[in-house]
Each structure stands twice: as structure tokens, then as C-alpha cells.
Amino acid sequence: MEKYKRQEVSPVEEENERDENYQTANPNIDRSRTKDNYHIINPRKSYIEAINKRLAQLELKRKIRSDAIYMNSFVITSGGEFFDTLSLEEQWLFFNECTKFFFNKYGRENVISAVVHMDETTPHLHLNIVPINDGRLSSKSLFDRRKLAQLQTELWEQVGKKYGLKRGKYGSAAKHVSVAEHRAKKIIEEAEQRGAEIDGQTEKKKTELADLTQTIDAVTEAANKPIPKKKKDVESEIKALRTKTAMQEREIQIRGRDQHDLYTQLQEAKSTESRKETAYKIVTDMMSAYPDEFDALLKKSRDKKAGCGQSSFRKNSGSWSK
């Protein structure tokens, strides 16, 4: 069972009443099967509207506290092997009986919704109620530890037993990960992953900055290098710079020419392919429009080639014979 304050009700409704477009971090939800979910009790209003309507019917003597529990949610399910033995109709009967049990125990007027989820690992019923006891909103008086244990026993005795289910161990310390805990875990995992990505990007930027700093230092060092005083040394340095510049310009020219040649070859290849496609279209159009004439022309061409193949050259006379 989960307890929800007023501001927490709408997110629960969004998860319970989801459709195929529902976005979630829960990997157990298969949205292709969400269409198979169904209601035992279909809410006519939003959860919070239904709660407000029910509270308006009470003669409350004091204002509801801001931290009050407005809704209690139960998840009724069993192991997957249990549902494997039941048909879909039998599953519906099981969940329907569970819902009627809550009607009888807590009042039909206090049940907001009952929806069965078929799009996760195991079918389960989400049943949401307004915790009203003795005419007041009081989750604590309805669902303390002792009463929850009693609730489990009664549900087993009135519903579970006839389906062959066994009562869970009393005082079991088994831990079940709630939807909220699962979401919190996913948020932490995503935050850690994002942190790792940011660290990787930071290291990359550091490397790029170090390379840029080295380049700036090299340029600054070259700029601050003293100009030679001797004319001979100045001429040597100018020649070296001219040689380096000429080599760089030549490299740029070669690269430009290579790129131009590649572009020209590409255009020629495209043009050749286009001509082939045009010729193919002309031939196919001729075959469709003049099939008999085309067959005759094709036969004539083949006969001519066959005749040429039978020709031989007389070496002694230097003349052709057939």
C-alpha cells in the first residue's frame, strides 16, 4: 500500500490511467500492450475531483491539514505462475472479487478507481480509495501496521484461498521496490550517466584548450623572436619563410586540383549513368510500342553476328571466305 498527499495524487492518476502515449522510465512497461489494460471501476472524474466531491459530503469539524493523506493505493497481484493457470476471464473474475472485497470493507463510495495493468511483467490491480473513517479523512486510523496485516489475512480468506493462493508469511521482512523507489533509482542512474558524459566533455575541452594554448605560445614565441641584425641572416630567414610559404601554397593547389578532378569524375559518372538510363528507357518504350518490329530487328542483328562469326581469313590468299 502507498499513501499520497494531495499534490501527489495527479502523478499517480497519470500512471494508473495511462495510454499508449504515456512516457515513463519504467522498463517493465510494454506500451504495445497498454491497450490491454482494463477497469473494474472506471473513474468518471479526475482522481482529485472525485476526492474533493467525497470530502464535500462530509461534515468536517476542522480544516484538513496540508500534509494529510488524501488517497491510499493498493496493488493486488500474485506470482506470474498463478496467472498462467487462469484464462483472461478468470483473471477478470479474480480482480473483480478483490474489488468487491474493498467495497464491503471500506465503502463503495470511497473507491475512486480500480484498474488492471496487463502491460507489465505480471497482471496486477491498482485500487485507489479515499481513507475516510468515522466521517473524517484519516489514513492513519485505517491502515496502521496491525490493521494492514489483518487486511491481508481477510483478503486471502475471502478471495485468495478459493483460488489456491497461500497466505504470505506474517511479519515478513521481504522488501518490495515501489514505483516511486524505482523511479528514484532511474533518476539517480540517469543523473550519474549524464554526469559521466559531462566529465567526458570537460576532459575533451581541457585537451582542446591545452592544444590551443600551445599554439598561441608557439606563435607568441615566434613573434617575439628578435630580428637578425646582420643582412645575411635576414636574407636567409626571408628565403626560408618564402620557401615554406611556396610549399604551403603548392600543397593547397594540389589539394584543390585533386578535389576538382574528383568532382569532374563524379559528374562524368553521373552523366554516363543518366545516358544509360535514357537508352534503356528508349529501348523499353520501343519494345512496348513495336514488339514485332523489335523482335525482327533483334533477330536480324543476331543473324548478322552469327554470320560474322563463321567468317575465316585465308592466310595464303590474304582474302576472306565464308
Protein Blocks (a to p, Z undefined) as FASTA:
>chain_A
ZZddfklmmmmmmmmmpcfklccfbfkbcfklmmmgccfbdcfbdfklmmmmmmmmpccf
bdcdfkbcfbdcddddddfklmmmpcfklmmmmmmmmmmmmmmmnopklpmbdcddfkbm
bdcddddddddeehiacfklmmgfklmmmmmmmmmmmmmmmnopacddehiabdcddfkl
mmmmmmmmmmmmmmmmmmmmmmmmmmmmmmmmmmmmmmmmmmmpccdfblklmmmmmmmm
mmmmmmmmmmmmmmmmmmmmmmmmmmmmmmmmmmmmmmmmmmmmmmmmmmmlmmmmmmmm
mmmmmmmmmpccdfklopacZZ
